[in-house]
Amino acid sequence: MNVATAEELLFPVEIFERMTEFAEAAYPYEGCGVLVGKPGGVLVAVSEVVEGRNLVQDRRHDRYELDPKDIIRAERQAREAGQEVIGFYHTHPDHPARPSQFDTERAWPGYRYVVISVQGGRLAEAKAWRLVGGEVPNRFEEVPLKGGHRGPGYNPAGLVAEAP
């Protein structure tokens, strides 16, 4: 896997909405998936969101393990399109959109992680994160999100109605 180097993530409206659908459908359990795009520069556009399968069975309400087969499938699709896996998303049912200690311990450097808070089955908040390089123990810092969500519902100040 190659590693994203962008400082911001751009979500075209339709891609953000697809990720929202996946996130809400997983509720009340954690959902997860892969972000595909083309790294480089200060802004990376997410061109595809690939829904994944959560392998955790006993604690699906507060844990996820993305099926490695889904990562491999996303990598193949990305490569065929001249793109790369640039990160991952997962949901936090009825909890804030910030990485847990469990998330922090299991994260891979160089990727972006979108954590989506789903409250009562509806998107409440989405935030992007990346590991701070070279720190032990691992620590996340927030990454700006651009683009976003059209229509009624969630559209925070950091997400605009249309991608530039």
Backbone as CSV, one residue per row, in Angstrom:
resi,resn,N_x,N_y,N_z,CA_x,CA_y,CA_z,C_x,C_y,C_z
1,MET,0.839,-1.189,0.000,0.000,0.000,0.000,0.879,1.246,0.000
2,ASN,0.533,2.200,-0.819,1.221,3.482,-0.769,0.562,4.350,0.281
3,VAL,1.208,5.438,0.607,0.765,6.239,1.729,0.384,7.639,1.269
4,ALA,-0.743,8.134,1.757,-1.199,9.483,1.429,-0.307,10.511,2.116
5,THR,-0.117,11.660,1.465,0.698,12.701,2.058,-0.053,14.021,2.165
6,ALA,-1.315,14.045,1.826,-2.076,15.290,1.804,-2.380,15.774,3.212
7,GLU,-2.536,17.066,3.348,-2.899,17.668,4.616,-4.405,17.865,4.739
8,GLU,-5.148,17.764,3.631,-6.603,17.918,3.656,-7.243,16.842,2.797
9,LEU,-8.458,16.449,3.171,-9.237,15.503,2.374,-10.410,16.231,1.744
10,LEU,-10.613,16.006,0.460,-11.738,16.579,-0.262,-12.731,15.465,-0.560
11,PHE,-13.969,15.648,-0.138,-15.036,14.698,-0.427,-16.022,15.325,-1.389
12,PRO,-16.063,14.858,-2.641,-17.164,15.284,-3.504,-18.489,14.873,-2.849
13,VAL,-19.528,15.649,-3.074,-20.820,15.436,-2.414,-21.294,13.997,-2.547
14,GLU,-21.251,13.446,-3.764,-21.790,12.094,-3.974,-20.989,11.029,-3.223
15,ILE,-19.697,11.230,-3.065,-18.862,10.261,-2.335,-19.143,10.362,-0.837
16,PHE,-19.277,11.580,-0.341,-19.591,11.765,1.082,-20.962,11.161,1.397
17,GLU,-21.916,11.367,0.506,-23.258,10.817,0.724,-23.251,9.293,0.693
18,ARG,-22.440,8.687,-0.179,-22.342,7.226,-0.217,-21.753,6.709,1.099
19,MET,-20.710,7.374,1.594,-20.118,6.980,2.870,-21.136,7.134,3.996
20,THR,-21.941,8.185,3.948,-22.991,8.401,4.945,-24.005,7.265,4.919
21,GLU,-24.408,6.854,3.723,-25.348,5.732,3.602,-24.776,4.461,4.227
22,PHE,-23.512,4.163,3.942,-22.873,2.985,4.523,-22.836,3.092,6.043
23,ALA,-22.494,4.286,6.542,-22.370,4.499,7.989,-23.713,4.319,8.693
24,GLU,-24.759,4.904,8.131,-26.080,4.804,8.752,-26.632,3.387,8.675
25,ALA,-26.336,2.671,7.588,-26.825,1.297,7.424,-26.187,0.347,8.436
26,ALA,-24.981,0.638,8.888,-24.285,-0.234,9.840,-24.830,-0.100,11.260
27,TYR,-25.467,1.016,11.554,-25.968,1.286,12.900,-26.905,0.174,13.368
28,PRO,-26.825,-0.299,14.591,-26.123,0.226,15.768,-24.720,-0.337,15.960
29,TYR,-24.163,-0.913,14.910,-22.819,-1.479,14.995,-21.825,-0.581,14.274
30,GLU,-20.541,-0.842,14.511,-19.516,-0.093,13.800,-19.436,-0.595,12.369
31,GLY,-19.474,0.354,11.439,-19.253,0.060,10.033,-17.870,0.546,9.649
32,CYS,-17.355,0.046,8.532,-15.998,0.419,8.147,-15.820,0.269,6.640
33,GLY,-14.766,0.884,6.132,-14.479,0.793,4.713,-13.189,1.483,4.345
34,VAL,-12.951,1.562,3.048,-11.694,2.032,2.486,-11.927,3.299,1.675
35,LEU,-11.003,4.237,1.772,-11.026,5.474,0.994,-9.997,5.362,-0.131
36,VAL,-10.429,5.649,-1.351,-9.563,5.581,-2.512,-9.430,6.977,-3.100
37,GLY,-8.248,7.299,-3.592,-8.004,8.593,-4.220,-6.618,8.625,-4.811
38,LYS,-6.125,9.827,-5.032,-4.786,9.992,-5.588,-4.009,10.919,-4.662
39,PRO,-3.015,10.382,-3.940,-2.273,11.220,-3.007,-1.370,12.210,-3.720
40,GLY,-0.958,13.221,-2.967,-0.044,14.222,-3.486,-0.593,15.608,-3.297
41,GLY,0.286,16.536,-3.026,-0.131,17.915,-2.831,-0.753,18.147,-1.469
42,VAL,-1.369,19.292,-1.332,-1.959,19.679,-0.061,-3.384,19.162,0.078
43,LEU,-4.045,18.857,-1.039,-5.441,18.435,-1.027,-5.579,17.136,-1.811
44,VAL,-6.159,16.120,-1.171,-6.398,14.843,-1.835,-7.892,14.636,-1.950
45,ALA,-8.350,14.359,-3.168,-9.772,14.094,-3.383,-10.039,12.608,-3.205
46,VAL,-11.036,12.300,-2.396,-11.498,10.929,-2.253,-12.358,10.654,-3.477
47,SER,-11.945,9.676,-4.282,-12.670,9.390,-5.523,-13.620,8.214,-5.380
48,GLU,-13.432,7.407,-4.335,-14.281,6.245,-4.132,-14.259,5.846,-2.665
49,VAL,-15.392,5.365,-2.208,-15.515,4.807,-0.863,-15.972,3.366,-1.041
50,VAL,-15.179,2.438,-0.520,-15.485,1.016,-0.653,-15.960,0.502,0.708
51,GLU,-17.200,0.053,0.754,-17.746,-0.468,2.003,-17.023,-1.759,2.368
52,GLY,-16.704,-1.900,3.648,-16.019,-3.092,4.120,-16.879,-3.889,5.082
53,ARG,-16.376,-5.059,5.423,-17.063,-5.925,6.379,-16.324,-5.869,7.693
54,ASN,-17.065,-5.672,8.765,-16.513,-5.671,10.118,-16.443,-7.120,10.594
55,LEU,-15.225,-7.614,10.827,-15.040,-8.996,11.244,-15.335,-9.230,12.721
56,VAL,-15.409,-8.162,13.517,-15.669,-8.315,14.949,-17.117,-8.753,15.147
57,GLN,-17.321,-9.760,15.955,-18.672,-10.249,16.229,-19.110,-9.963,17.662
58,ASP,-18.219,-10.131,18.617,-18.620,-10.023,20.024,-18.769,-8.587,20.523
59,ARG,-18.093,-7.621,19.908,-18.174,-6.227,20.355,-18.394,-5.294,19.174
60,ARG,-19.267,-5.656,18.257,-19.496,-4.864,17.045,-20.005,-3.463,17.343
61,HIS,-20.573,-3.242,18.531,-21.094,-1.905,18.865,-19.973,-0.915,19.180
62,ASP,-18.747,-1.406,19.494,-17.672,-0.463,19.811,-16.294,-0.911,19.318
63,ARG,-16.254,-1.858,18.389,-14.998,-2.311,17.808,-15.216,-2.648,16.342
64,TYR,-14.138,-2.506,15.566,-14.200,-2.969,14.184,-12.840,-3.533,13.804
65,GLU,-12.880,-4.464,12.895,-11.689,-4.962,12.216,-12.088,-5.120,10.763
66,LEU,-11.541,-4.269,9.928,-11.859,-4.274,8.506,-11.320,-5.554,7.878
67,ASP,-12.176,-6.255,7.169,-11.795,-7.497,6.515,-10.640,-7.223,5.544
68,PRO,-9.492,-7.900,5.708,-8.360,-7.681,4.794,-8.717,-7.932,3.332
69,LYS,-9.674,-8.799,3.067,-10.103,-9.049,1.686,-10.686,-7.781,1.063
70,ASP,-11.357,-6.961,1.885,-11.925,-5.710,1.380,-10.829,-4.698,1.056
71,ILE,-9.768,-4.707,1.849,-8.639,-3.813,1.572,-7.965,-4.229,0.273
72,ILE,-7.743,-5.520,0.095,-7.108,-6.025,-1.125,-7.978,-5.718,-2.342
73,ARG,-9.284,-5.931,-2.224,-10.210,-5.625,-3.322,-10.148,-4.142,-3.680
74,ALA,-10.148,-3.278,-2.658,-10.075,-1.830,-2.898,-8.743,-1.452,-3.535
75,GLU,-7.654,-2.085,-3.102,-6.345,-1.793,-3.699,-6.324,-2.164,-5.178
76,ARG,-6.891,-3.307,-5.519,-6.925,-3.737,-6.923,-7.752,-2.773,-7.766
77,GLN,-8.943,-2.415,-7.267,-9.806,-1.480,-8.000,-9.114,-0.133,-8.156
78,ALA,-8.462,0.320,-7.111,-7.769,1.607,-7.150,-6.645,1.572,-8.187
79,ARG,-5.840,0.534,-8.133,-4.708,0.404,-9.062,-5.197,0.415,-10.513
80,GLU,-6.294,-0.304,-10.795,-6.857,-0.341,-12.158,-7.293,1.050,-12.620
81,ALA,-7.685,1.900,-11.669,-8.133,3.255,-11.999,-7.007,4.286,-11.882
82,GLY,-5.774,3.825,-11.638,-4.648,4.753,-11.486,-4.685,5.508,-10.169
83,GLN,-5.289,4.903,-9.161,-5.431,5.549,-7.862,-4.796,4.666,-6.777
84,GLU,-4.995,5.055,-5.511,-4.428,4.313,-4.389,-5.389,4.328,-3.210
85,VAL,-5.189,3.400,-2.309,-5.880,3.455,-1.021,-5.205,4.580,-0.237
86,ILE,-6.009,5.566,0.170,-5.454,6.718,0.891,-5.881,6.746,2.351
87,GLY,-6.805,5.863,2.720,-7.243,5.850,4.109,-8.416,4.930,4.325
88,PHE,-9.026,5.105,5.491,-10.100,4.225,5.927,-11.149,5.053,6.673
89,TYR,-12.348,4.525,6.737,-13.373,5.157,7.564,-13.976,4.093,8.465
90,HIS,-14.499,4.544,9.585,-15.314,3.668,10.429,-16.247,4.530,11.260
91,THR,-17.267,3.893,11.794,-18.279,4.631,12.541,-18.118,4.422,14.040
92,HIS,-18.634,5.387,14.776,-18.770,5.301,16.229,-20.255,5.464,16.555
93,PRO,-20.959,4.353,16.739,-22.383,4.451,17.066,-22.600,5.122,18.424
94,ASP,-23.352,6.213,18.412,-23.717,6.947,19.625,-22.505,7.407,20.438
95,HIS,-21.403,7.690,19.741,-20.186,8.220,20.372,-19.581,9.274,19.459
96,PRO,-18.704,10.131,20.004,-18.105,11.212,19.212,-17.241,10.707,18.050
97,ALA,-17.007,11.582,17.097,-16.214,11.280,15.901,-14.735,11.542,16.164
98,ARG,-14.206,10.913,17.181,-12.774,11.012,17.464,-12.245,9.609,17.729
99,PRO,-10.982,9.361,17.374,-10.435,8.014,17.523,-10.394,7.587,18.989
100,SER,-10.739,6.332,19.206,-10.624,5.753,20.546,-9.180,5.302,20.762
101,GLN,-8.863,4.904,21.977,-7.537,4.361,22.255,-7.305,3.110,21.405
102,PHE,-8.338,2.284,21.276,-8.267,1.079,20.442,-7.919,1.456,19.006
103,ASP,-8.598,2.477,18.463,-8.321,2.945,17.102,-6.880,3.421,16.971
104,THR,-6.424,4.167,17.954,-5.088,4.760,17.930,-4.007,3.688,17.934
105,GLU,-4.197,2.664,18.735,-3.203,1.589,18.835,-3.101,0.774,17.549
106,ARG,-4.179,0.704,16.771,-4.216,-0.163,15.595,-4.026,0.589,14.269
107,ALA,-3.862,1.894,14.309,-3.769,2.692,13.083,-2.403,2.525,12.413
108,TRP,-2.406,2.703,11.088,-1.182,2.647,10.291,-0.750,4.061,9.943
109,PRO,0.534,4.358,10.053,1.022,5.704,9.709,0.796,6.020,8.231
110,GLY,0.590,7.300,7.942,0.497,7.775,6.572,-0.887,7.771,5.963
111,TYR,-1.826,7.098,6.585,-3.186,7.057,6.064,-4.071,8.058,6.777
112,ARG,-5.171,8.425,6.117,-6.181,9.267,6.745,-7.285,8.357,7.249
113,TYR,-7.833,8.727,8.393,-8.904,7.962,9.022,-10.081,8.887,9.239
114,VAL,-11.223,8.551,8.656,-12.437,9.318,8.886,-13.261,8.555,9.915
115,VAL,-13.570,9.237,11.005,-14.410,8.659,12.051,-15.756,9.367,11.968
116,ILE,-16.819,8.568,11.891,-18.166,9.103,11.704,-18.998,8.782,12.931
117,SER,-19.497,9.815,13.580,-20.428,9.620,14.695,-21.826,9.432,14.128
118,VAL,-22.438,8.289,14.463,-23.811,8.011,14.046,-24.649,7.945,15.311
119,GLN,-25.548,8.903,15.465,-26.398,8.999,16.656,-27.816,8.584,16.285
120,GLY,-28.320,7.529,16.909,-29.678,7.072,16.632,-29.912,6.700,15.184
121,GLY,-28.873,6.248,14.492,-29.009,5.818,13.112,-28.788,6.901,12.075
122,ARG,-28.458,8.125,12.495,-28.246,9.253,11.570,-26.864,9.853,11.777
123,LEU,-26.258,10.280,10.681,-24.960,10.944,10.747,-25.050,12.167,11.653
124,ALA,-24.163,12.240,12.616,-24.112,13.400,13.503,-22.884,14.254,13.228
125,GLU,-21.763,13.597,12.913,-20.511,14.326,12.728,-19.513,13.406,12.033
126,ALA,-18.654,13.990,11.212,-17.563,13.248,10.586,-16.297,14.083,10.699
127,LYS,-15.214,13.437,11.104,-13.924,14.123,11.215,-12.838,13.226,10.659
128,ALA,-11.814,13.856,10.084,-10.677,13.119,9.541,-9.479,13.280,10.465
129,TRP,-8.658,12.226,10.512,-7.509,12.177,11.418,-6.329,11.518,10.724
130,ARG,-5.134,11.772,11.249,-3.931,11.055,10.834,-3.026,10.908,12.043
131,LEU,-2.210,9.851,12.017,-1.237,9.669,13.089,-0.152,10.720,12.969
132,VAL,0.300,11.228,14.092,1.430,12.136,14.119,2.675,11.263,13.964
133,GLY,3.511,11.578,13.006,4.672,10.745,12.700,5.702,10.719,13.810
134,GLY,6.223,9.515,14.058,7.351,9.344,14.956,7.069,9.426,16.440
135,GLU,5.823,9.515,16.839,5.523,9.603,18.268,5.150,8.239,18.822
136,VAL,5.660,7.940,20.014,5.293,6.718,20.725,4.864,7.147,22.107
137,PRO,3.668,6.791,22.558,2.673,6.012,21.835,2.032,6.832,20.708
138,ASN,1.300,6.116,19.859,0.618,6.758,18.737,-0.305,7.868,19.228
139,ARG,-0.404,8.920,18.400,-1.316,10.022,18.695,-1.876,10.527,17.374
140,PHE,-3.195,10.800,17.362,-3.853,11.335,16.171,-3.924,12.851,16.237
141,GLU,-3.924,13.473,15.046,-4.261,14.891,14.932,-5.329,15.013,13.858
142,GLU,-6.184,16.019,14.008,-7.284,16.210,13.065,-6.766,16.740,11.732
143,VAL,-7.393,16.288,10.649,-7.090,16.709,9.283,-8.332,17.417,8.752
144,PRO,-8.183,18.589,8.144,-9.367,19.283,7.619,-10.089,18.485,6.536
145,LEU,-11.417,18.501,6.598,-12.276,17.915,5.565,-12.808,19.040,4.693
146,LYS,-12.824,18.804,3.401,-13.425,19.741,2.444,-14.455,18.967,1.645
147,GLY,-15.403,19.683,1.071,-16.454,19.014,0.305,-17.645,18.771,1.193
148,GLY,-18.417,17.733,0.953,-19.430,17.454,1.925,-20.754,16.909,1.506
149,HIS,-21.761,17.448,2.109,-23.089,16.856,2.134,-24.122,17.858,1.645
150,ARG,-24.946,17.430,0.721,-25.968,18.302,0.147,-27.318,17.970,0.788
151,GLY,-28.178,18.954,0.922,-29.529,18.697,1.414,-29.649,18.855,2.917
152,PRO,-30.808,18.482,3.464,-31.022,18.661,4.894,-30.123,17.739,5.702
153,GLY,-29.814,18.146,6.903,-28.997,17.314,7.773,-27.628,17.902,8.008
154,TYR,-26.671,17.061,8.176,-25.325,17.438,8.603,-24.558,18.189,7.530
155,ASN,-24.091,19.366,7.850,-23.218,20.134,6.956,-22.464,21.155,7.799
156,PRO,-21.439,20.703,8.523,-20.705,21.608,9.401,-19.936,22.659,8.598
157,ALA,-19.456,23.650,9.308,-18.735,24.751,8.666,-17.535,24.243,7.866
158,GLY,-16.886,23.171,8.299,-15.723,22.636,7.608,-16.061,21.920,6.320
159,LEU,-17.329,21.633,6.096,-17.736,20.964,4.863,-18.656,21.893,4.096
160,VAL,-18.278,22.193,2.877,-19.088,23.090,2.063,-20.033,22.288,1.184
161,ALA,-21.039,22.944,0.626,-22.077,22.254,-0.125,-21.553,21.598,-1.401
162,GLU,-20.596,22.189,-2.050,-20.067,21.651,-3.298,-18.543,21.668,-3.264
163,ALA,-17.953,20.665,-3.843,-16.496,20.625,-3.958,-16.068,21.632,-5.021
164,PRO,-14.916,22.264,-4.834,-14.446,23.232,-5.820,-14.111,22.581,-7.152
